[in-house]
Amino acid sequence: MTLYAFRLAPDSSSLDDAEVVDQSRYGWEFLEQAIALWRLVDPPRAEAIAMIKDRASDSSDDYTRFGAADLAELVRLIDGVDDAIVAAGIVDRDWRVPPEHLDELARQVPGMDLTTERSLESKTHALGEVMINAVSLRNFLSDALRAGGVVVHD
């Protein structure tokens, strides 16, 4: 589901006067994937991300809204997940998973594509593809923060 980055009008917190400056078509799924990735190597960090997501989702608005403080914290928490997974030995330096670990990781990490017609060599990159999604999400959130905006999921 799409995340939208809005630039708020000066001295306003309303989306009525805001401008959409970017969108991440799969941003919500990427956020869930980032949580799953951190659960592999740092469960408390994953929980901190999940708590921000849940708190923003529980607002009285009809949509989920991440303000500047949430964006800054999400960027900080998501940052480095790729390096942490390499350091933990889950993937090698080329972001490949040993074939014998693919099925177990796919149960833990949504978004790993092991079901389509792919060679085994291609499937060893499935976790790396999810890692790229997390990096992409971090960049999207960071850009939204720099633009002085908020991110919304409806």
KEBA-772338 format. One record per atom (N, C-alpha, C, CB): residue number from 1; atom name; x, y, z. Coordinates in steps of 0.1 Angstrom, whole numbers. Glycine has a CB too. Layout:
<sites>
+-------+------+-------+-------+-------+
| kolgu | donu |    c1 |    c2 |    c3 |
+-------+------+-------+-------+-------+
|   NUM |   CA |     X |     Y |     Z |
...
+-------+------+-------+-------+-------+
</sites>
This chain:
<sites>
+-------+------+-------+-------+-------+
| kolgu | donu |    c1 |    c2 |    c3 |
+-------+------+-------+-------+-------+
|     1 |    N |     8 |   -12 |     0 |
|     1 |   CA |     0 |     0 |     0 |
|     1 |    C |     9 |    12 |     0 |
|     1 |   CB |    -9 |     0 |    12 |
|     2 |    N |     4 |    22 |    -6 |
|     2 |   CA |    12 |    34 |    -9 |
|     2 |    C |    14 |    43 |     3 |
|     2 |   CB |     6 |    42 |   -20 |
|     3 |    N |    26 |    48 |     5 |
|     3 |   CA |    29 |    59 |    14 |
|     3 |    C |    31 |    72 |     6 |
|     3 |   CB |    42 |    56 |    23 |
|     4 |    N |    25 |    83 |    11 |
|     4 |   CA |    26 |    96 |     4 |
|     4 |    C |    34 |   105 |    13 |
|     4 |   CB |    12 |   101 |     1 |
|     5 |    N |    44 |   112 |     7 |
|     5 |   CA |    51 |   123 |    14 |
|     5 |    C |    45 |   136 |    11 |
|     5 |   CB |    66 |   123 |    11 |
|     6 |    N |    40 |   143 |    21 |
|     6 |   CA |    34 |   156 |    19 |
|     6 |    C |    43 |   167 |    24 |
|     6 |   CB |    20 |   157 |    26 |
|     7 |    N |    44 |   178 |    17 |
|     7 |   CA |    50 |   190 |    22 |
|     7 |    C |    39 |   199 |    28 |
|     7 |   CB |    59 |   198 |    11 |
|     8 |    N |    40 |   202 |    40 |
|     8 |   CA |    29 |   210 |    47 |
|     8 |    C |    31 |   225 |    43 |
|     8 |   CB |    29 |   208 |    62 |
|     9 |    N |    20 |   232 |    43 |
|     9 |   CA |    20 |   246 |    41 |
|     9 |    C |    27 |   252 |    53 |
|     9 |   CB |     6 |   252 |    38 |
|    10 |    N |    33 |   264 |    52 |
|    10 |   CA |    40 |   270 |    63 |
|    10 |    C |    29 |   272 |    74 |
|    10 |   CB |    46 |   284 |    59 |
|    11 |    N |    34 |   270 |    86 |
|    11 |   CA |    26 |   272 |    99 |
|    11 |    C |    13 |   264 |    98 |
|    11 |   CB |    22 |   286 |   100 |
|    12 |    N |    13 |   252 |    92 |
|    12 |   CA |     1 |   244 |    91 |
|    12 |    C |     4 |   229 |    94 |
|    12 |   CB |    -6 |   245 |    77 |
|    13 |    N |    -5 |   222 |   100 |
|    13 |   CA |    -3 |   208 |   102 |
|    13 |    C |   -14 |   200 |    94 |
|    13 |   CB |    -4 |   204 |   117 |
|    14 |    N |   -22 |   208 |    86 |
|    14 |   CA |   -33 |   202 |    79 |
|    14 |    C |   -28 |   197 |    65 |
|    14 |   CB |   -44 |   212 |    77 |
|    15 |    N |   -34 |   185 |    62 |
|    15 |   CA |   -31 |   180 |    48 |
|    15 |    C |   -39 |   187 |    38 |
|    15 |   CB |   -34 |   165 |    48 |
|    16 |    N |   -49 |   194 |    42 |
|    16 |   CA |   -58 |   201 |    32 |
|    16 |    C |   -50 |   211 |    23 |
|    16 |   CB |   -69 |   209 |    39 |
|    17 |    N |   -40 |   217 |    29 |
|    17 |   CA |   -32 |   227 |    22 |
|    17 |    C |   -18 |   221 |    18 |
|    17 |   CB |   -30 |   239 |    31 |
|    18 |    N |   -16 |   208 |    20 |
|    18 |   CA |    -3 |   202 |    17 |
|    18 |    C |    -2 |   198 |     3 |
|    18 |   CB |    -1 |   190 |    27 |
|    19 |    N |    11 |   196 |    -1 |
|    19 |   CA |    14 |   192 |   -15 |
|    19 |    C |    21 |   178 |   -14 |
|    19 |   CB |    23 |   202 |   -22 |
|    20 |    N |    16 |   169 |   -22 |
|    20 |   CA |    22 |   156 |   -23 |
|    20 |    C |    35 |   158 |   -31 |
|    20 |   CB |    13 |   145 |   -30 |
|    21 |    N |    47 |   154 |   -25 |
|    21 |   CA |    60 |   156 |   -31 |
|    21 |    C |    66 |   143 |   -35 |
|    21 |   CB |    69 |   163 |   -22 |
|    22 |    N |    61 |   131 |   -30 |
|    22 |   CA |    66 |   118 |   -34 |
|    22 |    C |    57 |   108 |   -29 |
|    22 |   CB |    81 |   116 |   -28 |
|    23 |    N |    59 |    96 |   -35 |
|    23 |   CA |    51 |    84 |   -30 |
|    23 |    C |    59 |    72 |   -31 |
|    23 |   CB |    38 |    83 |   -38 |
|    24 |    N |    57 |    62 |   -23 |
|    24 |   CA |    63 |    49 |   -23 |
|    24 |    C |    52 |    39 |   -24 |
|    24 |   CB |    72 |    47 |   -10 |
|    25 |    N |    50 |    34 |   -36 |
|    25 |   CA |    39 |    25 |   -39 |
|    25 |    C |    38 |    13 |   -30 |
|    25 |   CB |    40 |    20 |   -54 |
|    26 |    N |    49 |     8 |   -26 |
|    26 |   CA |    49 |    -4 |   -17 |
|    26 |    C |    54 |    -1 |    -4 |
|    26 |   CB |    57 |   -15 |   -24 |
|    27 |    N |    54 |    12 |     0 |
|    27 |   CA |    60 |    16 |    12 |
|    27 |    C |    56 |     9 |    25 |
|    27 |   CB |    58 |    31 |    14 |
|    28 |    N |    43 |     7 |    26 |
|    28 |   CA |    37 |     0 |    38 |
|    28 |    C |    43 |   -14 |    39 |
|    28 |   CB |    22 |     0 |    38 |
|    29 |    N |    43 |   -21 |    28 |
|    29 |   CA |    49 |   -34 |    28 |
|    29 |    C |    64 |   -34 |    31 |
|    29 |   CB |    46 |   -41 |    14 |
|    30 |    N |    71 |   -24 |    26 |
|    30 |   CA |    85 |   -23 |    28 |
|    30 |    C |    87 |   -20 |    43 |
|    30 |   CB |    91 |   -11 |    20 |
|    31 |    N |    78 |   -13 |    50 |
|    31 |   CA |    80 |   -10 |    64 |
|    31 |    C |    78 |   -23 |    72 |
|    31 |   CB |    69 |     0 |    69 |
|    32 |    N |    68 |   -32 |    68 |
|    32 |   CA |    67 |   -45 |    74 |
|    32 |    C |    79 |   -54 |    72 |
|    32 |   CB |    54 |   -52 |    69 |
|    33 |    N |    85 |   -53 |    60 |
|    33 |   CA |    97 |   -60 |    57 |
|    33 |    C |   109 |   -56 |    65 |
|    33 |   CB |   100 |   -59 |    42 |
|    34 |    N |   110 |   -43 |    67 |
|    34 |   CA |   121 |   -37 |    75 |
|    34 |    C |   120 |   -43 |    89 |
|    34 |   CB |   121 |   -22 |    75 |
|    35 |    N |   108 |   -43 |    94 |
|    35 |   CA |   106 |   -49 |   108 |
|    35 |    C |   110 |   -63 |   108 |
|    35 |   CB |    91 |   -48 |   112 |
|    36 |    N |   106 |   -71 |    98 |
|    36 |   CA |   110 |   -85 |    98 |
|    36 |    C |   125 |   -87 |    96 |
|    36 |   CB |   103 |   -92 |    86 |
|    37 |    N |   131 |   -78 |    89 |
|    37 |   CA |   146 |   -79 |    87 |
|    37 |    C |   153 |   -77 |   101 |
|    37 |   CB |   151 |   -69 |    77 |
|    38 |    N |   149 |   -66 |   108 |
|    38 |   CA |   155 |   -63 |   121 |
|    38 |    C |   152 |   -74 |   131 |
|    38 |   CB |   150 |   -50 |   126 |
|    39 |    N |   141 |   -81 |   129 |
|    39 |   CA |   138 |   -92 |   139 |
|    39 |    C |   148 |  -103 |   137 |
|    39 |   CB |   124 |   -98 |   136 |
|    40 |    N |   154 |  -105 |   125 |
|    40 |   CA |   164 |  -115 |   123 |
|    40 |    C |   177 |  -112 |   132 |
|    40 |   CB |   168 |  -115 |   109 |
|    41 |    N |   180 |   -99 |   134 |
|    41 |   CA |   193 |   -96 |   140 |
|    41 |    C |   192 |   -87 |   153 |
|    41 |   CB |   202 |   -89 |   130 |
|    42 |    N |   181 |   -80 |   155 |
|    42 |   CA |   179 |   -71 |   166 |
|    42 |    C |   164 |   -70 |   169 |
|    42 |   CB |   186 |   -58 |   163 |
|    43 |    N |   158 |   -80 |   176 |
|    43 |   CA |   144 |   -79 |   179 |
|    43 |    C |   139 |   -67 |   186 |
|    43 |   CB |   140 |   -91 |   186 |
|    44 |    N |   147 |   -61 |   196 |
|    44 |   CA |   142 |   -49 |   202 |
|    44 |    C |   141 |   -37 |   192 |
|    44 |   CB |   151 |   -45 |   214 |
|    45 |    N |   150 |   -37 |   183 |
|    45 |   CA |   150 |   -26 |   173 |
|    45 |    C |   137 |   -28 |   164 |
|    45 |   CB |   163 |   -26 |   164 |
|    46 |    N |   135 |   -40 |   160 |
|    46 |   CA |   123 |   -43 |   152 |
|    46 |    C |   110 |   -39 |   160 |
|    46 |   CB |   122 |   -58 |   149 |
|    47 |    N |   110 |   -42 |   173 |
|    47 |   CA |    98 |   -38 |   181 |
|    47 |    C |    97 |   -23 |   182 |
|    47 |   CB |    99 |   -44 |   195 |
|    48 |    N |   108 |   -16 |   183 |
|    48 |   CA |   107 |    -1 |   183 |
|    48 |    C |   101 |     4 |   170 |
|    48 |   CB |   121 |     5 |   185 |
|    49 |    N |   104 |    -1 |   159 |
|    49 |   CA |    98 |     3 |   146 |
|    49 |    C |    84 |    -1 |   146 |
|    49 |   CB |   106 |    -4 |   134 |
|    50 |    N |    80 |   -13 |   150 |
|    50 |   CA |    66 |   -17 |   150 |
|    50 |    C |    58 |    -8 |   160 |
|    50 |   CB |    65 |   -32 |   155 |
|    51 |    N |    64 |    -4 |   171 |
|    51 |   CA |    56 |     5 |   180 |
|    51 |    C |    53 |    18 |   174 |
|    51 |   CB |    64 |     7 |   193 |
|    52 |    N |    62 |    24 |   166 |
|    52 |   CA |    60 |    37 |   159 |
|    52 |    C |    49 |    35 |   149 |
|    52 |   CB |    73 |    42 |   152 |
|    53 |    N |    50 |    24 |   141 |
|    53 |   CA |    40 |    21 |   131 |
|    53 |    C |    26 |    19 |   138 |
|    53 |   CB |    43 |     8 |   123 |
|    54 |    N |    25 |    12 |   149 |
|    54 |   CA |    12 |     9 |   155 |
|    54 |    C |     7 |    22 |   161 |
|    54 |   CB |    14 |    -1 |   166 |
|    55 |    N |    15 |    30 |   167 |
|    55 |   CA |    11 |    43 |   173 |
|    55 |    C |     5 |    52 |   163 |
|    55 |   CB |    23 |    50 |   181 |
|    56 |    N |    12 |    53 |   151 |
|    56 |   CA |     7 |    62 |   141 |
|    56 |    C |    -6 |    56 |   135 |
|    56 |   CB |    18 |    63 |   129 |
|    57 |    N |    -7 |    43 |   135 |
|    57 |   CA |   -20 |    37 |   129 |
|    57 |    C |   -32 |    38 |   138 |
|    57 |   CB |   -17 |    22 |   127 |
|    58 |    N |   -29 |    40 |   151 |
|    58 |   CA |   -40 |    41 |   161 |
|    58 |    C |   -45 |    55 |   163 |
|    58 |   CB |   -35 |    36 |   174 |
|    59 |    N |   -41 |    64 |   154 |
|    59 |   CA |   -46 |    78 |   156 |
|    59 |    C |   -61 |    79 |   153 |
|    59 |   CB |   -38 |    87 |   147 |
|    60 |    N |   -67 |    90 |   157 |
|    60 |   CA |   -81 |    92 |   154 |
|    60 |    C |   -84 |    96 |   140 |
|    60 |   CB |   -86 |   102 |   164 |
|    61 |    N |   -73 |    98 |   132 |
|    61 |   CA |   -75 |   102 |   118 |
|    61 |    C |   -80 |    89 |   110 |
|    61 |   CB |   -62 |   107 |   112 |
|    62 |    N |   -84 |    92 |    98 |
|    62 |   CA |   -88 |    81 |    89 |
|    62 |    C |   -76 |    75 |    82 |
|    62 |   CB |   -98 |    86 |    79 |
|    63 |    N |   -64 |    79 |    85 |
|    63 |   CA |   -52 |    75 |    79 |
|    63 |    C |   -41 |    74 |    89 |
|    63 |   CB |   -49 |    84 |    67 |
|    64 |    N |   -30 |    67 |    85 |
|    64 |   CA |   -18 |    67 |    94 |
|    64 |    C |    -9 |    78 |    90 |
|    64 |   CB |   -11 |    53 |    92 |
|    65 |    N |    -4 |    86 |   100 |
|    65 |   CA |     4 |    98 |    97 |
|    65 |    C |    16 |    97 |   106 |
|    65 |   CB |    -4 |   111 |   100 |
|    66 |    N |    28 |    98 |    99 |
|    66 |   CA |    41 |    99 |   105 |
|    66 |    C |    46 |   113 |   104 |
|    66 |   CB |    51 |    89 |    99 |
|    67 |    N |    46 |   120 |   116 |
|    67 |   CA |    52 |   133 |   116 |
|    67 |    C |    67 |   133 |   116 |
|    67 |   CB |    46 |   141 |   129 |
|    68 |    N |    73 |   145 |   118 |
|    68 |   CA |    87 |   147 |   117 |
|    68 |    C |    95 |   138 |   127 |
|    68 |   CB |    91 |   161 |   119 |
|    69 |    N |    90 |   138 |   140 |
|    69 |   CA |    97 |   130 |   150 |
|    69 |    C |    96 |   115 |   147 |
|    69 |   CB |    90 |   133 |   164 |
|    70 |    N |    85 |   111 |   142 |
|    70 |   CA |    84 |    96 |   138 |
|    70 |    C |    93 |    93 |   126 |
|    70 |   CB |    69 |    93 |   135 |
|    71 |    N |    93 |   102 |   117 |
|    71 |   CA |   101 |   100 |   105 |
|    71 |    C |   116 |    99 |   109 |
|    71 |   CB |    99 |   111 |    95 |
|    72 |    N |   121 |   109 |   117 |
|    72 |   CA |   135 |   109 |   121 |
|    72 |    C |   138 |    96 |   129 |
|    72 |   CB |   137 |   121 |   131 |
|    73 |    N |   129 |    91 |   137 |
|    73 |   CA |   132 |    79 |   145 |
|    73 |    C |   131 |    67 |   136 |
|    73 |   CB |   121 |    77 |   156 |
|    74 |    N |   122 |    66 |   126 |
|    74 |   CA |   121 |    55 |   117 |
|    74 |    C |   134 |    55 |   108 |
|    74 |   CB |   109 |    56 |   108 |
|    75 |    N |   139 |    66 |   103 |
|    75 |   CA |   151 |    66 |    95 |
|    75 |    C |   162 |    61 |   104 |
|    75 |   CB |   154 |    81 |    90 |
|    76 |    N |   163 |    66 |   116 |
|    76 |   CA |   174 |    61 |   125 |
|    76 |    C |   173 |    46 |   127 |
|    76 |   CB |   174 |    69 |   138 |
|    77 |    N |   162 |    41 |   130 |
|    77 |   CA |   160 |    27 |   133 |
|    77 |    C |   162 |    18 |   121 |
|    77 |   CB |   146 |    25 |   139 |
|    78 |    N |   157 |    22 |   110 |
|    78 |   CA |   158 |    13 |    98 |
|    78 |    C |   172 |    13 |    92 |
|    78 |   CB |   148 |    18 |    87 |
|    79 |    N |   179 |    24 |    94 |
|    79 |   CA |   193 |    26 |    89 |
|    79 |    C |   202 |    15 |    94 |
|    79 |   CB |   199 |    39 |    93 |
|    80 |    N |   210 |     9 |    85 |
|    80 |   CA |   220 |    -1 |    88 |
|    80 |    C |   215 |   -15 |    89 |
|    80 |   CB |   225 |     2 |   101 |
|    81 |    N |   202 |   -18 |    85 |
|    81 |   CA |   197 |   -32 |    86 |
|    81 |    C |   205 |   -40 |    76 |
|    81 |   CB |   183 |   -32 |    82 |
|    82 |    N |   209 |   -35 |    64 |
|    82 |   CA |   216 |   -43 |    55 |
|    82 |    C |   230 |   -47 |    60 |
|    82 |   CB |   218 |   -35 |    42 |
|    83 |    N |   237 |   -38 |    66 |
|    83 |   CA |   250 |   -41 |    72 |
|    83 |    C |   249 |   -50 |    84 |
|    83 |   CB |   257 |   -28 |    77 |
|    84 |    N |   239 |   -49 |    92 |
|    84 |   CA |   237 |   -58 |   103 |
|    84 |    C |   234 |   -73 |    98 |
|    84 |   CB |   225 |   -53 |   112 |
|    85 |    N |   227 |   -74 |    88 |
|    85 |   CA |   224 |   -88 |    82 |
|    85 |    C |   236 |   -94 |    77 |
|    85 |   CB |   213 |   -87 |    72 |
|    86 |    N |   245 |   -86 |    70 |
|    86 |   CA |   257 |   -91 |    65 |
|    86 |    C |   266 |   -95 |    77 |
|    86 |   CB |   264 |   -80 |    56 |
|    87 |    N |   267 |   -86 |    87 |
|    87 |   CA |   276 |   -88 |    98 |
|    87 |    C |   272 |  -101 |   106 |
|    87 |   CB |   276 |   -76 |   107 |
|    88 |    N |   259 |  -104 |   106 |
|    88 |   CA |   254 |  -115 |   113 |
|    88 |    C |   256 |  -128 |   105 |
|    88 |   CB |   239 |  -114 |   116 |
|    89 |    N |   261 |  -127 |    93 |
|    89 |   CA |   264 |  -139 |    84 |
|    89 |    C |   251 |  -145 |    78 |
|    89 |   CB |   270 |  -149 |    92 |
|    90 |    N |   240 |  -138 |    78 |
|    90 |   CA |   228 |  -143 |    72 |
|    90 |    C |   229 |  -143 |    57 |
|    90 |   CB |   215 |  -135 |    77 |
|    91 |    N |   235 |  -133 |    52 |
|    91 |   CA |   239 |  -132 |    38 |
|    91 |    C |   254 |  -130 |    37 |
|    91 |   CB |   231 |  -120 |    30 |
|    92 |    N |   259 |  -133 |    25 |
|    92 |   CA |   274 |  -130 |    23 |
|    92 |    C |   276 |  -116 |    19 |
|    92 |   CB |   280 |  -140 |    13 |
|    93 |    N |   288 |  -112 |    16 |
|    93 |   CA |   290 |   -98 |    12 |
|    93 |    C |   284 |   -94 |    -1 |
|    93 |   CB |   305 |   -96 |    11 |
|    94 |    N |   279 |  -104 |    -9 |
|    94 |   CA |   272 |  -101 |   -21 |
|    94 |    C |   257 |  -102 |   -19 |
|    94 |   CB |   276 |  -111 |   -32 |
|    95 |    N |   253 |  -103 |    -6 |
|    95 |   CA |   239 |  -104 |    -2 |
|    95 |    C |   232 |  -117 |    -7 |
|    95 |   CB |   231 |   -92 |    -7 |
|    96 |    N |   239 |  -127 |    -8 |
|    96 |   CA |   233 |  -140 |   -11 |
|    96 |    C |   231 |  -149 |     1 |
|    96 |   CB |   242 |  -148 |   -22 |
|    97 |    N |   220 |  -156 |     1 |
|    97 |   CA |   217 |  -165 |    12 |
|    97 |    C |   221 |  -179 |     8 |
|    97 |   CB |   202 |  -165 |    16 |
|    98 |    N |   227 |  -187 |    17 |
|    98 |   CA |   230 |  -201 |    13 |
|    98 |    C |   217 |  -208 |    10 |
|    98 |   CB |   237 |  -208 |    25 |
|    99 |    N |   216 |  -216 |    -1 |
|    99 |   CA |   203 |  -222 |    -5 |
|    99 |    C |   196 |  -230 |     6 |
|    99 |   CB |   206 |  -231 |   -17 |
|   100 |    N |   204 |  -236 |    15 |
|   100 |   CA |   197 |  -244 |    25 |
|   100 |    C |   190 |  -236 |    36 |
|   100 |   CB |   208 |  -253 |    32 |
|   101 |    N |   192 |  -223 |    36 |
|   101 |   CA |   185 |  -214 |    46 |
|   101 |    C |   174 |  -206 |    40 |
|   101 |   CB |   195 |  -204 |    51 |
|   102 |    N |   171 |  -207 |    27 |
|   102 |   CA |   161 |  -200 |    20 |
|   102 |    C |   147 |  -202 |    26 |
|   102 |   CB |   161 |  -203 |     5 |
|   103 |    N |   143 |  -214 |    27 |
|   103 |   CA |   129 |  -217 |    31 |
|   103 |    C |   127 |  -211 |    45 |
|   103 |   CB |   126 |  -232 |    31 |
|   104 |    N |   136 |  -213 |    55 |
|   104 |   CA |   134 |  -208 |    68 |
|   104 |    C |   133 |  -193 |    68 |
|   104 |   CB |   146 |  -213 |    77 |
|   105 |    N |   142 |  -186 |    61 |
|   105 |   CA |   142 |  -172 |    60 |
|   105 |    C |   129 |  -167 |    54 |
|   105 |   CB |   154 |  -166 |    52 |
|   106 |    N |   124 |  -174 |    44 |
|   106 |   CA |   111 |  -170 |    37 |
|   106 |    C |    99 |  -170 |    47 |
|   106 |   CB |   108 |  -179 |    25 |
|   107 |    N |   100 |  -179 |    57 |
|   107 |   CA |    89 |  -180 |    67 |
|   107 |    C |    90 |  -168 |    76 |
|   107 |   CB |    90 |  -193 |    75 |
|   108 |    N |   102 |  -162 |    78 |
|   108 |   CA |   104 |  -151 |    87 |
|   108 |    C |   103 |  -137 |    81 |
|   108 |   CB |   117 |  -153 |    94 |
|   109 |    N |   105 |  -137 |    68 |
|   109 |   CA |   106 |  -124 |    61 |
|   109 |    C |    96 |  -123 |    49 |
|   109 |   CB |   121 |  -121 |    56 |
|   110 |    N |    86 |  -115 |    51 |
|   110 |   CA |    76 |  -114 |    40 |
|   110 |    C |    83 |  -107 |    28 |
|   110 |   CB |    63 |  -106 |    44 |
|   111 |    N |    79 |  -111 |    16 |
|   111 |   CA |    84 |  -104 |     5 |
|   111 |    C |    95 |  -112 |    -2 |
|   111 |   CB |    89 |   -91 |     8 |
|   112 |    N |   101 |  -122 |     4 |
|   112 |   CA |   111 |  -130 |    -3 |
|   112 |    C |   104 |  -138 |   -13 |
|   112 |   CB |   119 |  -139 |     7 |
|   113 |    N |   108 |  -136 |   -26 |
|   113 |   CA |   102 |  -143 |   -37 |
|   113 |    C |   109 |  -156 |   -40 |
|   113 |   CB |   102 |  -134 |   -50 |
|   114 |    N |   103 |  -167 |   -35 |
|   114 |   CA |   108 |  -180 |   -37 |
|   114 |    C |    98 |  -188 |   -45 |
|   114 |   CB |   111 |  -188 |   -24 |
|   115 |    N |    87 |  -183 |   -49 |
|   115 |   CA |    76 |  -190 |   -55 |
|   115 |    C |    76 |  -189 |   -70 |
|   115 |   CB |    63 |  -186 |   -49 |
|   116 |    N |    81 |  -178 |   -75 |
|   116 |   CA |    80 |  -177 |   -90 |
|   116 |    C |    91 |  -185 |   -96 |
|   116 |   CB |    82 |  -162 |   -94 |
|   117 |    N |    90 |  -187 |  -109 |
|   117 |   CA |    99 |  -195 |  -117 |
|   117 |    C |   112 |  -188 |  -118 |
|   117 |   CB |    94 |  -198 |  -132 |
|   118 |    N |   121 |  -192 |  -109 |
|   118 |   CA |   135 |  -186 |  -108 |
|   118 |    C |   145 |  -197 |  -106 |
|   118 |   CB |   136 |  -175 |   -97 |
|   119 |    N |   157 |  -195 |  -110 |
|   119 |   CA |   167 |  -204 |  -107 |
|   119 |    C |   171 |  -204 |   -93 |
|   119 |   CB |   180 |  -202 |  -116 |
|   120 |    N |   177 |  -214 |   -88 |
|   120 |   CA |   182 |  -214 |   -74 |
|   120 |    C |   191 |  -203 |   -71 |
|   120 |   CB |   188 |  -228 |   -70 |
|   121 |    N |   200 |  -200 |   -81 |
|   121 |   CA |   210 |  -189 |   -79 |
|   121 |    C |   202 |  -176 |   -78 |
|   121 |   CB |   219 |  -189 |   -92 |
|   122 |    N |   192 |  -174 |   -85 |
|   122 |   CA |   184 |  -162 |   -84 |
|   122 |    C |   177 |  -161 |   -71 |
|   122 |   CB |   174 |  -161 |   -96 |
|   123 |    N |   172 |  -172 |   -66 |
|   123 |   CA |   165 |  -172 |   -53 |
|   123 |    C |   174 |  -169 |   -42 |
|   123 |   CB |   159 |  -186 |   -51 |
|   124 |    N |   187 |  -172 |   -43 |
|   124 |   CA |   197 |  -168 |   -32 |
|   124 |    C |   198 |  -153 |   -30 |
|   124 |   CB |   210 |  -174 |   -35 |
|   125 |    N |   193 |  -146 |   -39 |
|   125 |   CA |   193 |  -131 |   -38 |
|   125 |    C |   179 |  -126 |   -33 |
|   125 |   CB |   195 |  -125 |   -52 |
|   126 |    N |   170 |  -134 |   -30 |
|   126 |   CA |   157 |  -130 |   -25 |
|   126 |    C |   157 |  -121 |   -13 |
|   126 |   CB |   148 |  -142 |   -23 |
|   127 |    N |   165 |  -125 |    -3 |
|   127 |   CA |   166 |  -117 |     9 |
|   127 |    C |   172 |  -104 |     6 |
|   127 |   CB |   174 |  -125 |    20 |
|   128 |    N |   182 |  -104 |    -3 |
|   128 |   CA |   189 |   -91 |    -7 |
|   128 |    C |   179 |   -82 |   -13 |
|   128 |   CB |   200 |   -94 |   -16 |
|   129 |    N |   169 |   -87 |   -21 |
|   129 |   CA |   159 |   -79 |   -27 |
|   129 |    C |   151 |   -72 |   -16 |
|   129 |   CB |   150 |   -87 |   -36 |
|   130 |    N |   148 |   -79 |    -6 |
|   130 |   CA |   140 |   -73 |     5 |
|   130 |    C |   148 |   -63 |    13 |
|   130 |   CB |   135 |   -84 |    15 |
|   131 |    N |   161 |   -66 |    14 |
|   131 |   CA |   170 |   -56 |    20 |
|   131 |    C |   170 |   -43 |    12 |
|   131 |   CB |   184 |   -62 |    21 |
|   132 |    N |   170 |   -44 |    -1 |
|   132 |   CA |   170 |   -32 |   -10 |
|   132 |    C |   157 |   -24 |    -7 |
|   132 |   CB |   171 |   -36 |   -25 |
|   133 |    N |   146 |   -32 |    -5 |
|   133 |   CA |   133 |   -25 |    -2 |
|   133 |    C |   134 |   -17 |    11 |
|   133 |   CB |   122 |   -35 |     0 |
|   134 |    N |   141 |   -22 |    21 |
|   134 |   CA |   143 |   -15 |    34 |
|   134 |    C |   151 |    -2 |    32 |
|   134 |   CB |   149 |   -24 |    44 |
|   135 |    N |   162 |    -4 |    24 |
|   135 |   CA |   170 |     8 |    21 |
|   135 |    C |   163 |    18 |    13 |
|   135 |   CB |   183 |     4 |    13 |
|   136 |    N |   154 |    14 |     4 |
|   136 |   CA |   146 |    23 |    -4 |
|   136 |    C |   136 |    30 |     5 |
|   136 |   CB |   138 |    15 |   -15 |
|   137 |    N |   130 |    23 |    14 |
|   137 |   CA |   121 |    30 |    24 |
|   137 |    C |   128 |    40 |    32 |
|   137 |   CB |   114 |    19 |    32 |
|   138 |    N |   140 |    36 |    38 |
|   138 |   CA |   147 |    46 |    46 |
|   138 |    C |   150 |    58 |    38 |
|   138 |   CB |   160 |    39 |    51 |
|   139 |    N |   154 |    57 |    25 |
|   139 |   CA |   157 |    69 |    17 |
|   139 |    C |   144 |    77 |    15 |
|   139 |   CB |   163 |    64 |     4 |
|   140 |    N |   133 |    70 |    12 |
|   140 |   CA |   120 |    78 |    10 |
|   140 |    C |   117 |    86 |    23 |
|   140 |   CB |   109 |    68 |     7 |
|   141 |    N |   118 |    79 |    34 |
|   141 |   CA |   114 |    86 |    47 |
|   141 |    C |   124 |    97 |    50 |
|   141 |   CB |   114 |    76 |    59 |
|   142 |    N |   137 |    95 |    47 |
|   142 |   CA |   147 |   106 |    49 |
|   142 |    C |   144 |   118 |    40 |
|   142 |   CB |   161 |   100 |    46 |
|   143 |    N |   141 |   115 |    28 |
|   143 |   CA |   138 |   126 |    18 |
|   143 |    C |   125 |   134 |    23 |
|   143 |   CB |   135 |   121 |     4 |
|   144 |    N |   115 |   126 |    28 |
|   144 |   CA |   103 |   133 |    33 |
|   144 |    C |   106 |   142 |    45 |
|   144 |   CB |    92 |   123 |    36 |
|   145 |    N |   115 |   137 |    53 |
|   145 |   CA |   119 |   145 |    65 |
|   145 |    C |   126 |   157 |    61 |
|   145 |   CB |   128 |   136 |    74 |
|   146 |    N |   136 |   156 |    51 |
|   146 |   CA |   143 |   168 |    47 |
|   146 |    C |   134 |   178 |    40 |
|   146 |   CB |   154 |   163 |    37 |
|   147 |    N |   123 |   173 |    34 |
|   147 |   CA |   114 |   182 |    27 |
|   147 |    C |   105 |   189 |    37 |
|   147 |   CB |   105 |   174 |    17 |
|   148 |    N |   106 |   186 |    50 |
|   148 |   CA |    98 |   192 |    60 |
|   148 |    C |    84 |   188 |    60 |
|   148 |   CB |    98 |   207 |    58 |
|   149 |    N |    82 |   175 |    56 |
|   149 |   CA |    68 |   170 |    55 |
|   149 |    C |    65 |   159 |    64 |
|   149 |   CB |    66 |   166 |    41 |
|   150 |    N |    54 |   153 |    61 |
|   150 |   CA |    48 |   142 |    68 |
|   150 |    C |    46 |   131 |    58 |
|   150 |   CB |    35 |   145 |    76 |
|   151 |    N |    45 |   119 |    63 |
|   151 |   CA |    42 |   107 |    55 |
|   151 |    C |    29 |   101 |    59 |
|   151 |   CB |    54 |    96 |    55 |
|   152 |    N |    21 |    98 |    50 |
|   152 |   CA |     7 |    94 |    52 |
|   152 |    C |     4 |    81 |    45 |
|   152 |   CB |    -3 |   104 |    49 |
|   153 |    N |    -2 |    72 |    52 |
|   153 |   CA |    -7 |    59 |    46 |
|   153 |    C |   -22 |    59 |    48 |
|   153 |   CB |     0 |    46 |    52 |
|   154 |    N |   -30 |    58 |    37 |
|   154 |   CA |   -45 |    58 |    39 |
|   154 |    C |   -51 |    45 |    37 |
|   154 |   CB |   -51 |    68 |    31 |
+-------+------+-------+-------+-------+
</sites>
